[in-house]
Amino acid sequence: MKHLLRLLPSLRSYWGQITLSLFLLLVLTGLGLLVPAIIQRVIDVGIKNEDLAYLLKSALLILGIGAAHAVLIYFQRYLSEWIAQKIGYDMRNRL
């Protein structure tokens, strides 16, 4: 644990980027929880009432969530790698 605490000074200069990365991770988790809820509504409402318009809207919504998830996961992973590379660069320069 004490070794991890020694990394804190390196993290302080990237606090905003780390916060953004964690926020994106939280949003991605929320998006992952939306799809099962939509599928539940599709089964309970769309299929039960044979509402084709509702099924189509739900399918488009799931596709939109999937596309948003793909874009956000790209940016989150890119940002996480960027932070890791910058911290590694800073640590090498300090040595």
Sequence and secondary structure as in RCSB ss.txt:
>XXXX:A:sequence
MKHLLRLLPSLRSYWGQITLSLFLLLVLTGLGLLVPAIIQRVIDVGIKNEDLAYLLKSALLILGIGAAHAVLIYF
QRYLSEWIAQKIGYDMRNRL
>XXXX:A:secstr
 HHHHTTHHHHHTTHHHHHHHHHHHHHHHHHHHHHHHHHHHIIIIIITTT HHHHHHHHHHHHHHHHHHHHHHHH
HHHHHHHHHHHHHHHHHHH 
